[in-house]
């Protein structure tokens, strides 16, 4: 479904980021947490932050991005 959104090597990083985001979301939505689920959620939160930074650092120089006029006005 999301395969091939970006050229390699960026796509592999993006796929990992999407998977980790889905896993984090699943744990965050739990209605009842135990000590182990909270520990895992904390670990996932740290890992997700690191992956987001890695994605930012590896893609920011590879792609030209800009704000849309609507975003600039806001």
PDB file of N, H, CA, C and O in Angstrom:
ATOM      1  N   UNK A   1       0.811  -1.187   0.000  1.00  0.00           N
ATOM      2  CA  UNK A   1       0.000   0.000   0.000  1.00  0.00           C
ATOM      3  C   UNK A   1       0.861   1.260   0.000  1.00  0.00           C
ATOM      4  O   UNK A   1       0.565   2.215  -0.719  1.00  0.00           O
ATOM      5  N   UNK A   2       1.916   1.267   0.795  1.00  0.00           N
ATOM      6  H   UNK A   2       2.157   0.492   1.379  1.00  0.00           H
ATOM      7  CA  UNK A   2       2.789   2.427   0.857  1.00  0.00           C
ATOM      8  C   UNK A   2       4.114   2.198   0.145  1.00  0.00           C
ATOM      9  O   UNK A   2       4.965   3.087   0.120  1.00  0.00           O
ATOM     10  N   UNK A   3       4.295   1.031  -0.427  1.00  0.00           N
ATOM     11  H   UNK A   3       3.604   0.309  -0.407  1.00  0.00           H
ATOM     12  CA  UNK A   3       5.566   0.707  -1.071  1.00  0.00           C
ATOM     13  C   UNK A   3       5.876   1.688  -2.195  1.00  0.00           C
ATOM     14  O   UNK A   3       4.994   2.085  -2.956  1.00  0.00           O
ATOM     15  N   UNK A   4       7.126   2.062  -2.279  1.00  0.00           N
ATOM     16  H   UNK A   4       7.843   1.740  -1.661  1.00  0.00           H
ATOM     17  CA  UNK A   4       7.593   2.890  -3.380  1.00  0.00           C
ATOM     18  C   UNK A   4       7.197   4.360  -3.311  1.00  0.00           C
ATOM     19  O   UNK A   4       7.188   5.035  -4.340  1.00  0.00           O
ATOM     20  N   UNK A   5       6.874   4.868  -2.138  1.00  0.00           N
ATOM     21  H   UNK A   5       6.881   4.319  -1.302  1.00  0.00           H
ATOM     22  CA  UNK A   5       6.533   6.287  -2.020  1.00  0.00           C
ATOM     23  C   UNK A   5       7.724   7.176  -2.336  1.00  0.00           C
ATOM     24  O   UNK A   5       7.582   8.236  -2.947  1.00  0.00           O
ATOM     25  N   UNK A   6       8.894   6.733  -1.914  1.00  0.00           N
ATOM     26  H   UNK A   6       9.010   5.872  -1.417  1.00  0.00           H
ATOM     27  CA  UNK A   6      10.121   7.489  -2.137  1.00  0.00           C
ATOM     28  C   UNK A   6      11.154   6.568  -2.768  1.00  0.00           C
ATOM     29  O   UNK A   6      11.062   5.347  -2.639  1.00  0.00           O
ATOM     30  N   UNK A   7      12.138   7.147  -3.450  1.00  0.00           N
ATOM     31  H   UNK A   7      12.213   8.139  -3.554  1.00  0.00           H
ATOM     32  CA  UNK A   7      13.221   6.301  -3.961  1.00  0.00           C
ATOM     33  C   UNK A   7      14.092   5.793  -2.805  1.00  0.00           C
ATOM     34  O   UNK A   7      14.125   6.383  -1.725  1.00  0.00           O
ATOM     35  N   UNK A   8      14.780   4.705  -3.058  1.00  0.00           N
ATOM     36  H   UNK A   8      14.754   4.226  -3.935  1.00  0.00           H
ATOM     37  CA  UNK A   8      15.718   4.187  -2.042  1.00  0.00           C
ATOM     38  C   UNK A   8      16.908   5.115  -1.931  1.00  0.00           C
ATOM     39  O   UNK A   8      17.268   5.737  -2.930  1.00  0.00           O
ATOM     40  N   UNK A   9      17.526   5.241  -0.807  1.00  0.00           N
ATOM     41  H   UNK A   9      17.234   4.735   0.005  1.00  0.00           H
ATOM     42  CA  UNK A   9      17.353   4.494   0.438  1.00  0.00           C
ATOM     43  C   UNK A   9      16.288   5.093   1.359  1.00  0.00           C
ATOM     44  O   UNK A   9      16.072   4.586   2.459  1.00  0.00           O
ATOM     45  N   UNK A  10      15.629   6.150   0.929  1.00  0.00           N
ATOM     46  H   UNK A  10      15.804   6.562   0.035  1.00  0.00           H
ATOM     47  CA  UNK A  10      14.665   6.856   1.777  1.00  0.00           C
ATOM     48  C   UNK A  10      13.411   6.039   2.037  1.00  0.00           C
ATOM     49  O   UNK A  10      12.803   6.161   3.100  1.00  0.00           O
ATOM     50  N   UNK A  11      13.016   5.207   1.082  1.00  0.00           N
ATOM     51  H   UNK A  11      13.509   5.108   0.218  1.00  0.00           H
ATOM     52  CA  UNK A  11      11.788   4.438   1.241  1.00  0.00           C
ATOM     53  C   UNK A  11      11.895   3.430   2.382  1.00  0.00           C
ATOM     54  O   UNK A  11      10.928   3.227   3.116  1.00  0.00           O
ATOM     55  N   UNK A  12      13.048   2.803   2.540  1.00  0.00           N
ATOM     56  H   UNK A  12      13.834   2.968   1.943  1.00  0.00           H
ATOM     57  CA  UNK A  12      13.235   1.846   3.624  1.00  0.00           C
ATOM     58  C   UNK A  12      13.079   2.536   4.970  1.00  0.00           C
ATOM     59  O   UNK A  12      12.432   2.002   5.871  1.00  0.00           O
ATOM     60  N   UNK A  13      13.660   3.708   5.112  1.00  0.00           N
ATOM     61  H   UNK A  13      14.186   4.143   4.381  1.00  0.00           H
ATOM     62  CA  UNK A  13      13.528   4.466   6.350  1.00  0.00           C
ATOM     63  C   UNK A  13      12.077   4.852   6.580  1.00  0.00           C
ATOM     64  O   UNK A  13      11.588   4.783   7.707  1.00  0.00           O
ATOM     65  N   UNK A  14      11.383   5.258   5.524  1.00  0.00           N
ATOM     66  H   UNK A  14      11.780   5.314   4.608  1.00  0.00           H
ATOM     67  CA  UNK A  14       9.971   5.633   5.638  1.00  0.00           C
ATOM     68  C   UNK A  14       9.115   4.442   6.044  1.00  0.00           C
ATOM     69  O   UNK A  14       8.232   4.586   6.889  1.00  0.00           O
ATOM     70  N   UNK A  15       9.355   3.269   5.465  1.00  0.00           N
ATOM     71  H   UNK A  15      10.073   3.151   4.779  1.00  0.00           H
ATOM     72  CA  UNK A  15       8.573   2.082   5.814  1.00  0.00           C
ATOM     73  C   UNK A  15       8.769   1.718   7.283  1.00  0.00           C
ATOM     74  O   UNK A  15       7.813   1.343   7.962  1.00  0.00           O
ATOM     75  N   UNK A  16       9.988   1.825   7.771  1.00  0.00           N
ATOM     76  H   UNK A  16      10.765   2.130   7.219  1.00  0.00           H
ATOM     77  CA  UNK A  16      10.262   1.556   9.183  1.00  0.00           C
ATOM     78  C   UNK A  16       9.540   2.572  10.062  1.00  0.00           C
ATOM     79  O   UNK A  16       8.961   2.214  11.087  1.00  0.00           O
ATOM     80  N   UNK A  17       9.576   3.825   9.662  1.00  0.00           N
ATOM     81  H   UNK A  17      10.046   4.116   8.829  1.00  0.00           H
ATOM     82  CA  UNK A  17       8.906   4.882  10.407  1.00  0.00           C
ATOM     83  C   UNK A  17       7.396   4.656  10.444  1.00  0.00           C
ATOM     84  O   UNK A  17       6.777   4.820  11.495  1.00  0.00           O
ATOM     85  N   UNK A  18       6.802   4.286   9.330  1.00  0.00           N
ATOM     86  H   UNK A  18       7.305   4.152   8.476  1.00  0.00           H
ATOM     87  CA  UNK A  18       5.362   4.019   9.299  1.00  0.00           C
ATOM     88  C   UNK A  18       4.984   2.831  10.179  1.00  0.00           C
ATOM     89  O   UNK A  18       3.976   2.876  10.884  1.00  0.00           O
ATOM     90  N   UNK A  19       5.778   1.783  10.142  1.00  0.00           N
ATOM     91  H   UNK A  19       6.597   1.747   9.569  1.00  0.00           H
ATOM     92  CA  UNK A  19       5.501   0.611  10.974  1.00  0.00           C
ATOM     93  C   UNK A  19       5.585   0.967  12.456  1.00  0.00           C
ATOM     94  O   UNK A  19       4.709   0.606  13.242  1.00  0.00           O
ATOM     95  N   UNK A  20       6.645   1.677  12.827  1.00  0.00           N
ATOM     96  H   UNK A  20       7.357   1.971  12.189  1.00  0.00           H
ATOM     97  CA  UNK A  20       6.822   2.044  14.231  1.00  0.00           C
ATOM     98  C   UNK A  20       5.714   2.991  14.707  1.00  0.00           C
ATOM     99  O   UNK A  20       5.291   2.928  15.861  1.00  0.00           O
ATOM    100  N   UNK A  21       5.249   3.863  13.817  1.00  0.00           N
ATOM    101  H   UNK A  21       5.593   3.915  12.879  1.00  0.00           H
ATOM    102  CA  UNK A  21       4.147   4.755  14.161  1.00  0.00           C
ATOM    103  C   UNK A  21       2.877   3.954  14.420  1.00  0.00           C
ATOM    104  O   UNK A  21       2.145   4.243  15.367  1.00  0.00           O
ATOM    105  N   UNK A  22       2.610   2.951  13.588  1.00  0.00           N
ATOM    106  H   UNK A  22       3.205   2.717  12.819  1.00  0.00           H
ATOM    107  CA  UNK A  22       1.432   2.104  13.777  1.00  0.00           C
ATOM    108  C   UNK A  22       1.529   1.311  15.082  1.00  0.00           C
ATOM    109  O   UNK A  22       0.539   1.171  15.800  1.00  0.00           O
ATOM    110  N   UNK A  23       2.705   0.799  15.384  1.00  0.00           N
ATOM    111  H   UNK A  23       3.510   0.912  14.801  1.00  0.00           H
ATOM    112  CA  UNK A  23       2.886   0.057  16.639  1.00  0.00           C
ATOM    113  C   UNK A  23       2.696   0.977  17.837  1.00  0.00           C
ATOM    114  O   UNK A  23       2.030   0.609  18.805  1.00  0.00           O
ATOM    115  N   UNK A  24       3.277   2.170  17.777  1.00  0.00           N
ATOM    116  H   UNK A  24       3.818   2.469  16.990  1.00  0.00           H
ATOM    117  CA  UNK A  24       3.110   3.136  18.869  1.00  0.00           C
ATOM    118  C   UNK A  24       1.627   3.468  19.053  1.00  0.00           C
ATOM    119  O   UNK A  24       1.135   3.515  20.180  1.00  0.00           O
ATOM    120  N   UNK A  25       0.931   3.694  17.963  1.00  0.00           N
ATOM    121  H   UNK A  25       1.331   3.656  17.047  1.00  0.00           H
ATOM    122  CA  UNK A  25      -0.488   4.039  18.019  1.00  0.00           C
ATOM    123  C   UNK A  25      -1.305   2.918  18.661  1.00  0.00           C
ATOM    124  O   UNK A  25      -2.199   3.182  19.465  1.00  0.00           O
ATOM    125  N   UNK A  26      -1.002   1.682  18.310  1.00  0.00           N
ATOM    126  H   UNK A  26      -0.275   1.468  17.657  1.00  0.00           H
ATOM    127  CA  UNK A  26      -1.720   0.542  18.887  1.00  0.00           C
ATOM    128  C   UNK A  26      -1.523   0.472  20.396  1.00  0.00           C
ATOM    129  O   UNK A  26      -2.484   0.243  21.130  1.00  0.00           O
ATOM    130  N   UNK A  27      -0.307   0.664  20.867  1.00  0.00           N
ATOM    131  H   UNK A  27       0.474   0.850  20.270  1.00  0.00           H
ATOM    132  CA  UNK A  27      -0.057   0.630  22.305  1.00  0.00           C
ATOM    133  C   UNK A  27      -0.659   1.843  23.005  1.00  0.00           C
ATOM    134  O   UNK A  27      -1.154   1.725  24.126  1.00  0.00           O
ATOM    135  N   UNK A  28      -0.623   2.995  22.365  1.00  0.00           N
ATOM    136  H   UNK A  28      -0.221   3.091  21.454  1.00  0.00           H
ATOM    137  CA  UNK A  28      -1.173   4.203  22.985  1.00  0.00           C
ATOM    138  C   UNK A  28      -2.686   4.111  23.140  1.00  0.00           C
ATOM    139  O   UNK A  28      -3.249   4.724  24.048  1.00  0.00           O
ATOM    140  N   UNK A  29      -3.348   3.363  22.277  1.00  0.00           N
ATOM    141  H   UNK A  29      -2.891   2.866  21.540  1.00  0.00           H
ATOM    142  CA  UNK A  29      -4.809   3.240  22.327  1.00  0.00           C
ATOM    143  C   UNK A  29      -5.300   2.216  23.335  1.00  0.00           C
ATOM    144  O   UNK A  29      -6.506   2.123  23.566  1.00  0.00           O
ATOM    145  N   UNK A  30      -4.420   1.456  23.934  1.00  0.00           N
ATOM    146  H   UNK A  30      -3.441   1.531  23.747  1.00  0.00           H
ATOM    147  CA  UNK A  30      -4.862   0.462  24.910  1.00  0.00           C
ATOM    148  C   UNK A  30      -5.657   1.139  26.025  1.00  0.00           C
ATOM    149  O   UNK A  30      -5.270   2.197  26.522  1.00  0.00           O
ATOM    150  N   UNK A  31      -6.740   0.536  26.401  1.00  0.00           N
ATOM    151  H   UNK A  31      -7.055  -0.323  25.997  1.00  0.00           H
ATOM    152  CA  UNK A  31      -7.585   1.110  27.456  1.00  0.00           C
ATOM    153  C   UNK A  31      -7.076   0.757  28.848  1.00  0.00           C
ATOM    154  O   UNK A  31      -7.351   1.466  29.816  1.00  0.00           O
ATOM    155  N   UNK A  32      -6.346  -0.325  28.940  1.00  0.00           N
ATOM    156  H   UNK A  32      -6.123  -0.900  28.153  1.00  0.00           H
ATOM    157  CA  UNK A  32      -5.813  -0.754  30.226  1.00  0.00           C
ATOM    158  C   UNK A  32      -4.339  -1.099  30.036  1.00  0.00           C
ATOM    159  O   UNK A  32      -3.998  -1.973  29.239  1.00  0.00           O
ATOM    160  N   UNK A  33      -3.487  -0.423  30.757  1.00  0.00           N
ATOM    161  H   UNK A  33      -3.765   0.287  31.404  1.00  0.00           H
ATOM    162  CA  UNK A  33      -2.054  -0.662  30.655  1.00  0.00           C
ATOM    163  C   UNK A  33      -1.558  -1.443  31.857  1.00  0.00           C
ATOM    164  O   UNK A  33      -2.088  -1.332  32.962  1.00  0.00           O
ATOM    165  N   UNK A  34      -0.539  -2.224  31.612  1.00  0.00           N
ATOM    166  H   UNK A  34      -0.108  -2.313  30.714  1.00  0.00           H
ATOM    167  CA  UNK A  34       0.193  -2.877  32.689  1.00  0.00           C
ATOM    168  C   UNK A  34       1.571  -2.228  32.744  1.00  0.00           C
ATOM    169  O   UNK A  34       1.905  -1.381  31.915  1.00  0.00           O
ATOM    170  N   UNK A  35       2.349  -2.628  33.707  1.00  0.00           N
ATOM    171  H   UNK A  35       2.078  -3.316  34.380  1.00  0.00           H
ATOM    172  CA  UNK A  35       3.703  -2.073  33.811  1.00  0.00           C
ATOM    173  C   UNK A  35       4.505  -2.385  32.558  1.00  0.00           C
ATOM    174  O   UNK A  35       5.266  -1.543  32.081  1.00  0.00           O
ATOM    175  N   UNK A  36       4.342  -3.586  32.025  1.00  0.00           N
ATOM    176  H   UNK A  36       3.725  -4.270  32.412  1.00  0.00           H
ATOM    177  CA  UNK A  36       5.120  -3.969  30.835  1.00  0.00           C
ATOM    178  C   UNK A  36       4.653  -3.217  29.585  1.00  0.00           C
ATOM    179  O   UNK A  36       5.482  -2.862  28.748  1.00  0.00           O
ATOM    180  N   UNK A  37       3.348  -2.966  29.436  1.00  0.00           N
ATOM    181  H   UNK A  37       2.674  -3.255  30.116  1.00  0.00           H
ATOM    182  CA  UNK A  37       2.895  -2.215  28.264  1.00  0.00           C
ATOM    183  C   UNK A  37       3.336  -0.763  28.339  1.00  0.00           C
ATOM    184  O   UNK A  37       3.655  -0.153  27.319  1.00  0.00           O
ATOM    185  N   UNK A  38       3.355  -0.210  29.544  1.00  0.00           N
ATOM    186  H   UNK A  38       3.096  -0.705  30.373  1.00  0.00           H
ATOM    187  CA  UNK A  38       3.839   1.167  29.700  1.00  0.00           C
ATOM    188  C   UNK A  38       5.328   1.267  29.406  1.00  0.00           C
ATOM    189  O   UNK A  38       5.779   2.232  28.789  1.00  0.00           O
ATOM    190  N   UNK A  39       6.092   0.273  29.846  1.00  0.00           N
ATOM    191  H   UNK A  39       5.726  -0.511  30.348  1.00  0.00           H
ATOM    192  CA  UNK A  39       7.524   0.257  29.553  1.00  0.00           C
ATOM    193  C   UNK A  39       7.759   0.148  28.046  1.00  0.00           C
ATOM    194  O   UNK A  39       8.631   0.819  27.494  1.00  0.00           O
ATOM    195  N   UNK A  40       6.973  -0.702  27.391  1.00  0.00           N
ATOM    196  H   UNK A  40       6.265  -1.247  27.840  1.00  0.00           H
ATOM    197  CA  UNK A  40       7.127  -0.866  25.945  1.00  0.00           C
ATOM    198  C   UNK A  40       6.725   0.417  25.216  1.00  0.00           C
ATOM    199  O   UNK A  40       7.386   0.814  24.257  1.00  0.00           O
ATOM    200  N   UNK A  41       5.657   1.063  25.659  1.00  0.00           N
ATOM    201  H   UNK A  41       5.120   0.741  26.439  1.00  0.00           H
ATOM    202  CA  UNK A  41       5.227   2.320  25.051  1.00  0.00           C
ATOM    203  C   UNK A  41       6.301   3.398  25.216  1.00  0.00           C
ATOM    204  O   UNK A  41       6.548   4.179  24.297  1.00  0.00           O
ATOM    205  N   UNK A  42       6.925   3.436  26.365  1.00  0.00           N
ATOM    206  H   UNK A  42       6.724   2.801  27.112  1.00  0.00           H
ATOM    207  CA  UNK A  42       8.012   4.393  26.591  1.00  0.00           C
ATOM    208  C   UNK A  42       9.186   4.118  25.648  1.00  0.00           C
ATOM    209  O   UNK A  42       9.765   5.046  25.083  1.00  0.00           O
ATOM    210  N   UNK A  43       9.533   2.845  25.482  1.00  0.00           N
ATOM    211  H   UNK A  43       9.063   2.091  25.940  1.00  0.00           H
ATOM    212  CA  UNK A  43      10.600   2.459  24.565  1.00  0.00           C
ATOM    213  C   UNK A  43      10.225   2.833  23.129  1.00  0.00           C
ATOM    214  O   UNK A  43      11.050   3.362  22.384  1.00  0.00           O
ATOM    215  N   UNK A  44       8.978   2.556  22.748  1.00  0.00           N
ATOM    216  H   UNK A  44       8.308   2.126  23.353  1.00  0.00           H
ATOM    217  CA  UNK A  44       8.523   2.897  21.398  1.00  0.00           C
ATOM    218  C   UNK A  44       8.554   4.404  21.163  1.00  0.00           C
ATOM    219  O   UNK A  44       8.908   4.854  20.073  1.00  0.00           O
ATOM    220  N   UNK A  45       8.190   5.178  22.166  1.00  0.00           N
ATOM    221  H   UNK A  45       7.903   4.813  23.051  1.00  0.00           H
ATOM    222  CA  UNK A  45       8.188   6.634  22.025  1.00  0.00           C
ATOM    223  C   UNK A  45       9.601   7.145  21.754  1.00  0.00           C
ATOM    224  O   UNK A  45       9.804   7.996  20.888  1.00  0.00           O
ATOM    225  N   UNK A  46      10.563   6.629  22.489  1.00  0.00           N
ATOM    226  H   UNK A  46      10.398   5.938  23.193  1.00  0.00           H
ATOM    227  CA  UNK A  46      11.961   7.011  22.276  1.00  0.00           C
ATOM    228  C   UNK A  46      12.433   6.596  20.881  1.00  0.00           C
ATOM    229  O   UNK A  46      13.061   7.379  20.170  1.00  0.00           O
ATOM    230  N   UNK A  47      12.122   5.353  20.501  1.00  0.00           N
ATOM    231  H   UNK A  47      11.611   4.716  21.079  1.00  0.00           H
ATOM    232  CA  UNK A  47      12.536   4.829  19.199  1.00  0.00           C
ATOM    233  C   UNK A  47      11.888   5.618  18.062  1.00  0.00           C
ATOM    234  O   UNK A  47      12.532   5.909  17.054  1.00  0.00           O
ATOM    235  N   UNK A  48      10.612   5.960  18.230  1.00  0.00           N
ATOM    236  H   UNK A  48      10.088   5.723  19.048  1.00  0.00           H
ATOM    237  CA  UNK A  48       9.903   6.719  17.206  1.00  0.00           C
ATOM    238  C   UNK A  48      10.529   8.099  17.024  1.00  0.00           C
ATOM    239  O   UNK A  48      10.695   8.562  15.896  1.00  0.00           O
ATOM    240  N   UNK A  49      10.873   8.752  18.122  1.00  0.00           N
ATOM    241  H   UNK A  49      10.738   8.376  19.038  1.00  0.00           H
ATOM    242  CA  UNK A  49      11.536  10.050  18.031  1.00  0.00           C
ATOM    243  C   UNK A  49      12.864   9.963  17.297  1.00  0.00           C
ATOM    244  O   UNK A  49      13.189  10.827  16.482  1.00  0.00           O
ATOM    245  N   UNK A  50      13.631   8.917  17.589  1.00  0.00           N
ATOM    246  H   UNK A  50      13.367   8.216  18.252  1.00  0.00           H
ATOM    247  CA  UNK A  50      14.918   8.728  16.918  1.00  0.00           C
ATOM    248  C   UNK A  50      14.733   8.473  15.426  1.00  0.00           C
ATOM    249  O   UNK A  50      15.493   8.988  14.605  1.00  0.00           O
ATOM    250  N   UNK A  51      13.724   7.678  15.078  1.00  0.00           N
ATOM    251  H   UNK A  51      13.107   7.260  15.745  1.00  0.00           H
ATOM    252  CA  UNK A  51      13.459   7.395  13.660  1.00  0.00           C
ATOM    253  C   UNK A  51      13.011   8.644  12.917  1.00  0.00           C
ATOM    254  O   UNK A  51      13.394   8.854  11.766  1.00  0.00           O
ATOM    255  N   UNK A  52      12.202   9.474  13.567  1.00  0.00           N
ATOM    256  H   UNK A  52      11.891   9.303  14.502  1.00  0.00           H
ATOM    257  CA  UNK A  52      11.759  10.718  12.934  1.00  0.00           C
ATOM    258  C   UNK A  52      12.947  11.640  12.677  1.00  0.00           C
ATOM    259  O   UNK A  52      13.023  12.277  11.626  1.00  0.00           O
ATOM    260  N   UNK A  53      13.868  11.714  13.627  1.00  0.00           N
ATOM    261  H   UNK A  53      13.806  11.197  14.481  1.00  0.00           H
ATOM    262  CA  UNK A  53      15.064  12.529  13.441  1.00  0.00           C
ATOM    263  C   UNK A  53      15.928  11.973  12.319  1.00  0.00           C
ATOM    264  O   UNK A  53      16.464  12.733  11.512  1.00  0.00           O
ATOM    265  N   UNK A  54      16.068  10.643  12.261  1.00  0.00           N
ATOM    266  H   UNK A  54      15.633  10.026  12.917  1.00  0.00           H
ATOM    267  CA  UNK A  54      16.860  10.019  11.198  1.00  0.00           C
ATOM    268  C   UNK A  54      16.235  10.318   9.838  1.00  0.00           C
ATOM    269  O   UNK A  54      16.942  10.653   8.888  1.00  0.00           O
ATOM    270  N   UNK A  55      14.915  10.198   9.744  1.00  0.00           N
ATOM    271  H   UNK A  55      14.340   9.926  10.516  1.00  0.00           H
ATOM    272  CA  UNK A  55      14.236  10.477   8.489  1.00  0.00           C
ATOM    273  C   UNK A  55      14.434  11.935   8.085  1.00  0.00           C
ATOM    274  O   UNK A  55      14.724  12.228   6.925  1.00  0.00           O
ATOM    275  N   UNK A  56      14.278  12.840   9.038  1.00  0.00           N
ATOM    276  H   UNK A  56      14.042  12.601   9.980  1.00  0.00           H
ATOM    277  CA  UNK A  56      14.490  14.261   8.754  1.00  0.00           C
ATOM    278  C   UNK A  56      15.916  14.513   8.278  1.00  0.00           C
ATOM    279  O   UNK A  56      16.131  15.211   7.286  1.00  0.00           O
ATOM    280  N   UNK A  57      16.873  13.953   8.974  1.00  0.00           N
ATOM    281  H   UNK A  57      16.699  13.386   9.779  1.00  0.00           H
ATOM    282  CA  UNK A  57      18.280  14.202   8.645  1.00  0.00           C
ATOM    283  C   UNK A  57      18.687  13.622   7.289  1.00  0.00           C
ATOM    284  O   UNK A  57      19.521  14.198   6.590  1.00  0.00           O
ATOM    285  N   UNK A  58      18.100  12.488   6.922  1.00  0.00           N
ATOM    286  H   UNK A  58      17.423  12.021   7.490  1.00  0.00           H
ATOM    287  CA  UNK A  58      18.497  11.863   5.663  1.00  0.00           C
ATOM    288  C   UNK A  58      17.731  12.404   4.462  1.00  0.00           C
ATOM    289  O   UNK A  58      18.199  12.278   3.331  1.00  0.00           O
ATOM    290  N   UNK A  59      16.578  12.996   4.681  1.00  0.00           N
ATOM    291  H   UNK A  59      16.198  13.099   5.601  1.00  0.00           H
ATOM    292  CA  UNK A  59      15.782  13.452   3.542  1.00  0.00           C
ATOM    293  C   UNK A  59      15.810  14.957   3.315  1.00  0.00           C
ATOM    294  O   UNK A  59      15.489  15.412   2.217  1.00  0.00           O
ATOM    295  N   UNK A  60      16.184  15.739   4.315  1.00  0.00           N
ATOM    296  H   UNK A  60      16.445  15.369   5.207  1.00  0.00           H
ATOM    297  CA  UNK A  60      16.066  17.197   4.168  1.00  0.00           C
ATOM    298  C   UNK A  60      16.924  17.766   3.048  1.00  0.00           C
ATOM    299  O   UNK A  60      16.544  18.757   2.424  1.00  0.00           O
ATOM    300  N   UNK A  61      18.064  17.164   2.785  1.00  0.00           N
ATOM    301  H   UNK A  61      18.374  16.359   3.292  1.00  0.00           H
ATOM    302  CA  UNK A  61      18.910  17.680   1.707  1.00  0.00           C
ATOM    303  C   UNK A  61      18.588  17.024   0.357  1.00  0.00           C
ATOM    304  O   UNK A  61      19.047  17.492  -0.685  1.00  0.00           O
ATOM    305  N   UNK A  62      17.807  15.949   0.375  1.00  0.00           N
ATOM    306  H   UNK A  62      17.434  15.568   1.221  1.00  0.00           H
ATOM    307  CA  UNK A  62      17.510  15.222  -0.860  1.00  0.00           C
ATOM    308  C   UNK A  62      16.265  15.734  -1.580  1.00  0.00           C
ATOM    309  O   UNK A  62      16.107  15.518  -2.782  1.00  0.00           O
ATOM    310  N   UNK A  63      15.381  16.413  -0.846  1.00  0.00           N
ATOM    311  H   UNK A  63      15.509  16.589   0.130  1.00  0.00           H
ATOM    312  CA  UNK A  63      14.121  16.855  -1.434  1.00  0.00           C
ATOM    313  C   UNK A  63      13.913  18.339  -1.181  1.00  0.00           C
ATOM    314  O   UNK A  63      14.113  18.824  -0.067  1.00  0.00           O
ATOM    315  N   UNK A  64      13.513  19.049  -2.216  1.00  0.00           N
ATOM    316  H   UNK A  64      13.350  18.655  -3.120  1.00  0.00           H
ATOM    317  CA  UNK A  64      13.187  20.466  -2.074  1.00  0.00           C
ATOM    318  C   UNK A  64      11.742  20.569  -1.593  1.00  0.00           C
ATOM    319  O   UNK A  64      10.823  20.102  -2.265  1.00  0.00           O
ATOM    320  N   UNK A  65      11.552  21.172  -0.449  1.00  0.00           N
ATOM    321  H   UNK A  65      12.300  21.551   0.096  1.00  0.00           H
ATOM    322  CA  UNK A  65      10.205  21.332   0.100  1.00  0.00           C
ATOM    323  C   UNK A  65       9.901  22.808   0.281  1.00  0.00           C
ATOM    324  O   UNK A  65      10.806  23.631   0.416  1.00  0.00           O
ATOM    325  N   UNK A  66       8.635  23.128   0.283  1.00  0.00           N
ATOM    326  H   UNK A  66       7.900  22.460   0.173  1.00  0.00           H
ATOM    327  CA  UNK A  66       8.208  24.502   0.485  1.00  0.00           C
ATOM    328  C   UNK A  66       6.791  24.495   1.025  1.00  0.00           C
ATOM    329  O   UNK A  66       6.043  23.535   0.842  1.00  0.00           O
ATOM    330  N   UNK A  67       6.435  25.581   1.693  1.00  0.00           N
ATOM    331  H   UNK A  67       7.043  26.361   1.842  1.00  0.00           H
ATOM    332  CA  UNK A  67       5.082  25.716   2.216  1.00  0.00           C
ATOM    333  C   UNK A  67       4.128  26.127   1.108  1.00  0.00           C
ATOM    334  O   UNK A  67       4.488  26.871   0.196  1.00  0.00           O
ATOM    335  N   UNK A  68       2.924  25.633   1.205  1.00  0.00           N
ATOM    336  H   UNK A  68       2.632  25.028   1.946  1.00  0.00           H
ATOM    337  CA  UNK A  68       1.889  26.062   0.261  1.00  0.00           C
ATOM    338  C   UNK A  68       1.452  27.466   0.634  1.00  0.00           C
ATOM    339  O   UNK A  68       1.598  27.864   1.790  1.00  0.00           O
ATOM    340  N   UNK A  69       0.915  28.232  -0.320  1.00  0.00           N
ATOM    341  H   UNK A  69       0.797  27.909  -1.258  1.00  0.00           H
ATOM    342  CA  UNK A  69       0.480  29.599  -0.023  1.00  0.00           C
ATOM    343  C   UNK A  69      -0.477  29.668   1.176  1.00  0.00           C
ATOM    344  O   UNK A  69      -0.396  30.596   1.982  1.00  0.00           O
ATOM    345  N   UNK A  70      -1.367  28.702   1.289  1.00  0.00           N
ATOM    346  H   UNK A  70      -1.432  27.948   0.635  1.00  0.00           H
ATOM    347  CA  UNK A  70      -2.313  28.674   2.411  1.00  0.00           C
ATOM    348  C   UNK A  70      -1.572  28.513   3.740  1.00  0.00           C
ATOM    349  O   UNK A  70      -1.951  29.124   4.740  1.00  0.00           O
ATOM    350  N   UNK A  71      -0.516  27.692   3.753  1.00  0.00           N
ATOM    351  H   UNK A  71      -0.208  27.196   2.941  1.00  0.00           H
ATOM    352  CA  UNK A  71       0.267  27.492   4.964  1.00  0.00           C
ATOM    353  C   UNK A  71       1.068  28.742   5.306  1.00  0.00           C
ATOM    354  O   UNK A  71       1.230  29.076   6.480  1.00  0.00           O
ATOM    355  N   UNK A  72       1.571  29.435   4.284  1.00  0.00           N
ATOM    356  H   UNK A  72       1.440  29.164   3.330  1.00  0.00           H
ATOM    357  CA  UNK A  72       2.342  30.664   4.514  1.00  0.00           C
ATOM    358  C   UNK A  72       1.452  31.731   5.120  1.00  0.00           C
ATOM    359  O   UNK A  72       1.880  32.455   6.019  1.00  0.00           O
ATOM    360  N   UNK A  73       0.227  31.840   4.645  1.00  0.00           N
ATOM    361  H   UNK A  73      -0.121  31.252   3.915  1.00  0.00           H
ATOM    362  CA  UNK A  73      -0.710  32.837   5.175  1.00  0.00           C
ATOM    363  C   UNK A  73      -1.044  32.574   6.632  1.00  0.00           C
ATOM    364  O   UNK A  73      -1.209  33.512   7.411  1.00  0.00           O
ATOM    365  N   UNK A  74      -1.143  31.331   6.997  1.00  0.00           N
ATOM    366  H   UNK A  74      -1.009  30.569   6.364  1.00  0.00           H
ATOM    367  CA  UNK A  74      -1.503  30.981   8.379  1.00  0.00           C
ATOM    368  C   UNK A  74      -0.362  31.328   9.304  1.00  0.00           C
ATOM    369  O   UNK A  74      -0.459  31.113  10.512  1.00  0.00           O
TER     370      UNK A  74
END
